[in-house]
Each structure stands twice: as C-alpha cells, then as structure tokens.
Amino acid sequence: MIILITGASHTGKTRLAQQLLEKLKFPYLSIDHLKMGLIRSGQTQLTPCDDAELTPYLWSIVKEMIKTAIENRQNLIVEGCYIPFDWKQDFEEEYLKEIRYLCLVMSREYIENHFEDIKKYASTIEQRLEEDYSKEDAILDNAEYLAGCRQFGCPYYEISDHYPVDEIWRQWCS
C-alpha cells in the first residue's frame, strides 16, 4: 500500500507520516528531503522558493518511485506539499488500487483561533528555518488546498475546532 499525505505548510503532514511509520512500520519518503537533496547536490537550479516549478519537477520523480514500490509489492508513505491535485491521472487503475491519499486542511476559523500554536509546533518533527509565515499566508494556502481537493475530488481532513492529529490516522486508516 502507498499512502500519500499532502496539505499546506504547517498542517501536520510530517507528524502524521511519522505516526504512521511508527504504527504501520512502513518506510516514508519526505518530498522535502528529496527536494533539498536535489537542490544541495546541484541536480537542479530550482530553489526552495520555486514551489510552482518544484511540484512538476519533484512529482515526475516521486510518481515513478511509487510505481516501482507497487510493482515490487512494497509499502511506502509519501509526505509533502508537492503532490498535485490531479495525481490520479499519472496512474493506471492497477496502481490506483494500491494508493490511499489524504490532504490535511486547516479551516480559516482554526487558523484564526490557533495561529500561535500552529507556529509554536512548526518544528515538532523537523527543524524549520526561521520563516516569514503569517496568519494570512496560512489562510490563503489552506483555502487553495481545500479548493484543489474539492475541484479534483481528493479526500481531505479539515481541522476545524481542535487539532486531533492522533485521531486523524486512526479514522482514516480504519
């Protein structure tokens, strides 16, 4: 089984992937790690700020890794914001049967009421560099992810009044 976890920045993708790794014992791939490896090694001239260009670049690699894992009957958790909403078009039905997808989205109300906590827990699993991430950025990013999920029929979990990250994977994987 392949588990895809995506969503806007700070939504808990990495934490959820870490919990699934511990529970299911599946290896996981952070697309951010792949991104930084390719950038630091000079394999691309793209920078961490080139999100629009990074998505198709990274997805072209990740989708083939997913196909290889499925063909070899291997499990894998893939986590990151570089999974396009139309990801299904890149897989034939035999592959799609082996893939589960979830997008994490925070509601506007949740962001407005809990922004300080969102920032406080930003480096719980991975250390983030100091960044300029405003409440307005979070609201816009999450609204874009919600709209993309709705447009393409992608499953999503909306975090609305509290952040039940420990419950998300239980509900989603049961």
Salt bridges, closest charged atoms under 4 A:
ASP32 OD1 - LYS35 NZ 3.45
GLU64 OE2 - LYS67 NZ 3.37
ASP90 OD1 - LYS63 NZ 3.60
GLU112 OE2 - ARG108 NE 2.96
GLU126 OE2 - HIS33 NE2 2.78
GLU131 OE2 - HIS10 NE2 3.33
GLU131 OE2 - ARG128 NH1 3.73
ASP161 OD1 - HIS162 ND1 3.10
ASP166 OD1 - ARG15 NH2 3.61
